[in-house]
Amino acid sequence: MATVTRENIGLLNDKITVKVSQEDYLPNFDKAVKQFSKNANIPGFRKGMVPAGMIKKMHGAAIFGDEVLKTVEKELMGYVQTEKLDIFGQPLSLEKTAKDLDFNQPAEYTFEFEVGLKPAFEVTPLENNKTTLTKYKVAVTDEMVNDEVQRLQLKGGKPSEGEAVSTEDDIINVTFEEADAKGNVAEGGIKKETSLLVKYFTDAVQAELKGKKVNESIVIELGKSFDEQRLAWVSKDLGIEAGDKEAAKKHFNLTITKITLIEKRELNEEFFKEVYPADNITTEEAFRAKLKEEIAKYWDSESRNHMHNDLFEVLVHETPIELPKDFLKRWLQVGGEKPKTAEEAEKEFPSFDHQLRWTLISDKLVRDNKLEVSFEDLKENAKQKVLGYYGGAAADGAEWLDSYLDRLLQDEKFVDQTYREMITAKLFDWAEAKVNVKEEEIKAEEFVNLPHKHHHHEH
């Protein structure tokens, strides 16, 4: 009879020993040999007529090893289930080398495994309202609405060719040619044609460009002509490595090859309908009100995400959970697709640890509070996603929509990801009710500069 014993070897770390004797695996070995001889194709023998002795000679060792390991695995997993051991991943084999299993001398074999046990814990930050979070309320200003109105007027505007640069909203086609500070073009230097909005340049360069006509040039120093973000973007376009400090000091001769003026759209019903096809907006006042509402919605969702990130960090860092670190580091080395070195596992451990804590906490909260997402909810969510994505083009109830949804819902990855997003959202809504939330008014630019704690959860 097979025996399975277990002893503790460290924090949440047990060793499981499985002993199997001949009667546990030999009957299966004989069965497997018979099965093999039925299907074996060996020259000189009719199918199914190969003698067992010959099969044993040719394939005995492999079949024997297989059957012993299968028996061990069955015993091990049976034990884990009966004892209701809540373990991380898979048991790890403690044997570094394969055993010498000789089917001519079947014996009693002992195999050792180690397991990491999941800890019992309480999610203390959600007890007795002891956590306070800030929910920021971003004030939507008239200036924000004006900017958005202008952006939309330009986005839908009609282009026409211009004689001279007149506003920051003009688009200019330019040729960049590497030069010296005086504008003498360098031989074999960088040369590139591209088009840019005038407003992408720094104020000083914009002032220089104003009034310039087609075929006129200015000399610029690259690093001083754009803000950081745009500089990275223009450098890439010019084939310069990002963050190349020396290259930022290069001068370029900038020649205008074309000027496109964008005639702003008039604020009329036709325009309002284009921006919001579903709403019947007829006045500028109503249009601005709708924009304000949309901008507020955007900031509201950003602010919720920010609060949820804070909540996530509090839960991960302040829920006391003991983990079998040494076991988990070994598991990181051998548990993945390809083996890792001890150094790699050590380096990856902090983010793995962070993610693992979140998985344990979220699984527990979902289980203990019976949070669930029904397939109907998931289907509805997917439908809203598709409708949102295709905008007015996706009329509800359209035939293609149904068949498209059916296809989506057969894609395991999509269903899994959507489920995770939805259950995470549900979990945060539930947890939000267990903490104190204080609202705080804030300006958009202050909100954007709030320190962002790093986080790893999928939202």
HUNOR-V968403 format. One record per pair of residues at least 12 apart in sequence whose ideal C-beta (glycine too) atoms are under 8 Angstrom apart, sorted by sequence separation. I is the first residue (numbers start at 1). GAP is how many residues later the second one is. If there is no record, write none. Layout:
# HUNOR-V968403
{{I & GAP} {I & GAP}}
This chain:
# HUNOR-V968403
{{4 & 12} {5 & 12} {42 & 12} {99 & 12} {159 & 12} {177 & 12} {178 & 12} {222 & 12} {235 & 12} {269 & 12} {275 & 12} {333 & 12} {4 & 13} {37 & 13} {177 & 13} {178 & 13} {205 & 13} {222 & 13} {235 & 13} {269 & 13} {329 & 13} {332 & 13} {4 & 14} {37 & 14} {176 & 14} {177 & 14} {272 & 14} {276 & 14} {387 & 14} {3 & 15} {4 & 15} {37 & 15} {40 & 15} {76 & 15} {154 & 15} {176 & 15} {205 & 15} {272 & 15} {330 & 15} {386 & 15} {2 & 16} {3 & 16} {42 & 16} {95 & 16} {175 & 16} {176 & 16} {222 & 16} {329 & 16} {332 & 16} {2 & 17} {95 & 17} {175 & 17} {176 & 17} {231 & 17} {267 & 17} {329 & 17} {332 & 17} {2 & 18} {34 & 18} {37 & 18} {93 & 18} {94 & 18} {175 & 18} {176 & 18} {222 & 18} {383 & 18} {386 & 18} {2 & 19} {33 & 19} {36 & 19} {93 & 19} {94 & 19} {174 & 19} {386 & 19} {1 & 20} {93 & 20} {94 & 20} {173 & 20} {174 & 20} {204 & 20} {205 & 20} {267 & 20} {329 & 20} {332 & 20} {92 & 21} {173 & 21} {174 & 21} {328 & 21} {1 & 22} {2 & 22} {33 & 22} {91 & 22} {92 & 22} {173 & 22} {174 & 22} {202 & 22} {383 & 22} {386 & 22} {1 & 23} {33 & 23} {36 & 23} {91 & 23} {92 & 23} {172 & 23} {202 & 23} {382 & 23} {91 & 24} {171 & 24} {172 & 24} {201 & 24} {202 & 24} {325 & 24} {328 & 24} {171 & 25} {201 & 25} {202 & 25} {222 & 25} {223 & 25} {328 & 25} {171 & 26} {172 & 26} {200 & 26} {222 & 26} {223 & 26} {379 & 26} {382 & 26} {33 & 27} {36 & 27} {88 & 27} {89 & 27} {170 & 27} {171 & 27} {221 & 27} {222 & 27} {382 & 27} {87 & 28} {88 & 28} {169 & 28} {170 & 28} {221 & 28} {222 & 28} {325 & 28} {328 & 28} {87 & 29} {88 & 29} {168 & 29} {169 & 29} {221 & 29} {222 & 29} {33 & 30} {85 & 30} {87 & 30} {88 & 30} {168 & 30} {169 & 30} {200 & 30} {221 & 30} {222 & 30} {323 & 30} {379 & 30} {32 & 31} {86 & 31} {87 & 31} {167 & 31} {168 & 31} {220 & 31} {378 & 31} {85 & 32} {86 & 32} {219 & 32} {220 & 32} {382 & 32} {65 & 33} {68 & 33} {165 & 33} {219 & 33} {323 & 33} {385 & 33} {424 & 33} {29 & 34} {32 & 34} {183 & 34} {200 & 34} {219 & 34} {220 & 34} {323 & 34} {424 & 34} {425 & 34} {29 & 35} {32 & 35} {76 & 35} {80 & 35} {219 & 35} {424 & 35} {65 & 36} {183 & 36} {217 & 36} {218 & 36} {321 & 36} {382 & 36} {64 & 37} {72 & 37} {76 & 37} {172 & 37} {182 & 37} {217 & 37} {378 & 37} {381 & 37} {421 & 37} {29 & 38} {64 & 38} {168 & 38} {181 & 38} {196 & 38} {217 & 38} {316 & 38} {319 & 38} {420 & 38} {421 & 38} {28 & 39} {29 & 39} {64 & 39} {72 & 39} {216 & 39} {217 & 39} {321 & 39} {61 & 40} {63 & 40} {179 & 40} {181 & 40} {194 & 40} {215 & 40} {216 & 40} {321 & 40} {378 & 40} {61 & 41} {68 & 41} {215 & 41} {316 & 41} {378 & 41} {381 & 41} {417 & 41} {25 & 42} {28 & 42} {61 & 42} {214 & 42} {215 & 42} {316 & 42} {319 & 42} {25 & 43} {28 & 43} {60 & 43} {194 & 43} {213 & 43} {214 & 43} {315 & 43} {165 & 44} {166 & 44} {212 & 44} {214 & 44} {378 & 44} {25 & 45} {165 & 45} {166 & 45} {192 & 45} {214 & 45} {316 & 45} {377 & 45} {25 & 46} {165 & 46} {192 & 46} {213 & 46} {312 & 46} {315 & 46} {373 & 46} {24 & 47} {56 & 47} {164 & 47} {165 & 47} {192 & 47} {209 & 47} {20 & 48} {164 & 48} {190 & 48} {164 & 49} {190 & 49} {373 & 49} {163 & 50} {190 & 50} {373 & 50} {20 & 51} {24 & 51} {163 & 51} {372 & 51} {20 & 52} {371 & 52} {373 & 53} {18 & 54} {20 & 55} {371 & 55} {371 & 56} {18 & 57} {366 & 57} {18 & 58} {371 & 59} {16 & 60} {190 & 60} {18 & 61} {362 & 61} {366 & 61} {369 & 61} {176 & 62} {190 & 62} {362 & 62} {365 & 62} {16 & 63} {195 & 63} {16 & 64} {193 & 64} {362 & 65} {365 & 65} {365 & 66} {183 & 68} {185 & 68} {2 & 69} {181 & 70} {183 & 70} {4 & 71} {14 & 71} {180 & 71} {4 & 72} {178 & 72} {179 & 72} {2 & 73} {6 & 73} {178 & 73} {179 & 73} {29 & 74} {178 & 74} {179 & 74} {4 & 75} {16 & 75} {177 & 75} {178 & 75} {176 & 76} {177 & 76} {6 & 77} {29 & 77} {176 & 77} {177 & 77} {176 & 78} {177 & 78} {15 & 79} {175 & 79} {26 & 80} {174 & 80} {175 & 80} {25 & 81} {174 & 81} {174 & 82} {175 & 82} {173 & 83} {174 & 83} {22 & 84} {172 & 84} {173 & 84} {22 & 85} {173 & 85} {22 & 86} {172 & 86} {173 & 86} {21 & 87} {172 & 87} {173 & 87} {20 & 88} {171 & 88} {172 & 88} {19 & 89} {20 & 89} {170 & 89} {171 & 89} {19 & 90} {170 & 90} {19 & 91} {20 & 91} {165 & 91} {170 & 91} {171 & 91} {18 & 92} {19 & 92} {170 & 92} {17 & 93} {18 & 93} {169 & 93} {17 & 94} {18 & 94} {165 & 94} {167 & 94} {17 & 95} {18 & 95} {164 & 95} {166 & 95} {169 & 95} {16 & 96} {17 & 96} {163 & 96} {15 & 97} {16 & 97} {161 & 97} {162 & 97} {15 & 98} {16 & 98} {161 & 98} {162 & 98} {358 & 98} {15 & 99} {16 & 99} {161 & 99} {162 & 99} {358 & 99} {14 & 100} {160 & 100} {161 & 100} {13 & 101} {14 & 101} {159 & 101} {160 & 101} {355 & 101} {13 & 102} {159 & 102} {354 & 102} {13 & 103} {14 & 103} {159 & 103} {160 & 103} {12 & 104} {13 & 104} {158 & 104} {159 & 104} {9 & 105} {12 & 105} {157 & 105} {158 & 105} {351 & 105} {12 & 106} {157 & 106} {12 & 107} {157 & 107} {158 & 107} {154 & 108} {157 & 108} {156 & 109} {154 & 110} {153 & 111} {154 & 111} {153 & 112} {152 & 113} {150 & 114} {153 & 114} {277 & 114} {278 & 114} {156 & 115} {277 & 115} {315 & 116} {311 & 117} {149 & 118} {153 & 118} {156 & 118} {156 & 119} {308 & 120} {311 & 120} {311 & 121} {152 & 123} {308 & 124} {311 & 124} {307 & 125} {307 & 130} {149 & 138} {149 & 139} {313 & 140} {306 & 141} {149 & 142} {313 & 142} {145 & 143} {148 & 143} {309 & 143} {310 & 143} {312 & 143} {303 & 144} {306 & 144} {309 & 144} {299 & 145} {302 & 145} {312 & 145} {145 & 146} {309 & 146} {145 & 147} {148 & 147} {299 & 148} {145 & 150} {144 & 151} {308 & 151} {140 & 152} {305 & 154} {140 & 155} {140 & 156} {138 & 158} {140 & 159} {138 & 161} {138 & 162} {138 & 164} {138 & 165} {137 & 166} {136 & 167} {135 & 168} {135 & 169} {136 & 170} {136 & 171} {135 & 172} {134 & 173} {133 & 174} {134 & 176} {133 & 177} {133 & 178} {131 & 180} {133 & 181} {131 & 183} {131 & 187} {125 & 189} {126 & 189} {125 & 190} {123 & 192} {125 & 193} {124 & 194} {125 & 194} {124 & 195} {123 & 196} {124 & 196} {122 & 197} {121 & 198} {122 & 198} {121 & 199} {121 & 200} {121 & 201} {119 & 202} {119 & 203} {119 & 204} {117 & 207} {116 & 208} {116 & 211} {115 & 212} {116 & 212} {114 & 213} {116 & 215} {114 & 216} {92 & 235} {88 & 236} {92 & 238} {123 & 238} {88 & 239} {92 & 239} {121 & 239} {126 & 239} {88 & 240} {119 & 241} {123 & 241} {89 & 242} {92 & 242} {118 & 242} {123 & 242} {88 & 243} {92 & 243} {121 & 243} {90 & 245} {89 & 246} {144 & 300} {133 & 302} {135 & 302} {137 & 302} {139 & 302} {131 & 303} {132 & 303} {133 & 303} {134 & 303} {135 & 303} {136 & 303} {137 & 303} {139 & 303} {141 & 303} {131 & 304} {132 & 304} {133 & 304} {134 & 304} {135 & 304} {136 & 304} {137 & 304} {138 & 304} {139 & 304} {126 & 305} {129 & 305} {131 & 305} {132 & 305} {133 & 305} {134 & 305} {135 & 305} {136 & 305} {137 & 305} {138 & 305} {139 & 305} {129 & 306} {132 & 306} {134 & 306} {136 & 306} {138 & 306} {129 & 307} {126 & 308} {126 & 309} {138 & 309} {12 & 310} {125 & 310} {11 & 311} {12 & 311} {13 & 311} {136 & 311} {12 & 312} {11 & 313} {13 & 313} {10 & 314} {13 & 314} {136 & 314} {12 & 315} {10 & 316} {10 & 317}}
